[in-house]
Amino acid sequence: MGTYRYIHKDSRLFDEQKQFYEKNGYLLIKNNVDEELMNKVCQRFVDFCNGKVIDINVVTVMKDPSLKDKGVHGEYVINKIQDFLYDDVFWEYACNKAVIDIVEGIIGPNITGAHSMFINKPPNADPGASLHPLHQDLHYFPFRPADKIVASWTALERVDERNGCLYVIPGTHQGPLYKHEYPKGYKNALYHGIQGFDHLPKIYVPMDRGDTVFFHPLILHGSGPNFTKQAYQMGFRKAISCHYADSKDTYFIDVKGTYQENIAKEIEEIASRKGAHLSFVEIWKAKSRLVKGLPGSFQNLESHL
Ligand SMILES: O=C(O)CCC(=O)C(=O)O
C-alpha cells in the first residue's frame, strides 16, 4: 500500500503497522512504556488518593457510582482523574518518547496533548458501574479533522476479560460519528454510550503492563467490568491515557445543533460549577498543552483551569 488516509505521509512506522492502523483503526505496541515511568504515575495516583500530595494539578476527579456510598476510600472508590497535562509527574507520560514516537508516526510531528486520564477500576464494583459503554471518543471533541487525532492507552496492570479489558470494533474508524446518550443503569458522569451495534463483533485487546494501544477517535470501543472481588491492596485495573491532535492542522467547530450538543452542555455546566465560565471550545483549549513541534489553534488561550 503506497498512500494512507489515516497515517501521516512521513511516518516512520513499519509498513505492517501502518497497514494495520489504516484497516482497523487501532495499533497495539507491546512493552511500550518503561517500568520506572509506570511506577511513578501509579505512585502519584495512589499518593493523591491517600491525600499525600497537595500539589497535584488535575482538573477532574470521579468516583465509581456503585462504591461511593459504601464507606470505601481513596483508590477503592476513585475511578478516574482527568486533565492532568499540567501535573509535572503525569505530564512525563504525555510526552514520553516511546508513546510520542508512535503518535508522530500516525498524526505527524506537530503534537498537542488534548485530553488526559488516569483510569482506575477498583475491585468490588458492580459490573454495570465498572464497565465503560461502547462509544467513540470524537463525541467529546469540538475539534477536527478526526484523522489527525489519536489516543494512547497504556495498561498499568495485566488487563484481560477478568478485570476490565478494552475492546474495539475494528474498521469502524471509517464510519460516521453516532449519537451518544447515557445508557440505562448506573450513571458514571460523562460516560455516554451508543446503542445498536451488538451485531458487530467486538475484539478484546488483552494487554500486559506497559503495552500501549493507539486508536482513532471514531473507532467504536469500550471496556468490560473489573470482576475482581475483595482484593487487599491489589485488583485495581489501572491505565493511563492521552489524546493527541495535530496542533497545526486542527480547527475547532461549533457543535450546536449536532449530536455533540448534549456533551458540550454537560461539560460547560460542570466547568461553570467550578467557577470556569468557558465555552466547550475554550475548555478544550485551556486544558490542552503543546507536546512538540509547531503550535496552532489550540494554543491561543492561556490555561484558565
Ligand atoms: O479505561 C477504560 O476502561 C476505557 C477507556 C475509554 O474507552 C475511554 O476513556 O475512552
The ligand as an ORCA input file, in Angstrom:
! r2SCAN-3c Opt
* xyz 0 1
  O     -10.117      2.647     30.513
  C     -11.185      2.176     30.120
  O     -11.709      1.247     30.698
  C     -11.887      2.699     28.902
  C     -11.360      3.982     28.482
  C     -12.057      4.548     27.303
  O     -12.590      3.874     26.477
  C     -12.112      5.967     27.161
  O     -11.887      6.668     28.145
  O     -12.438      6.442     26.052
*
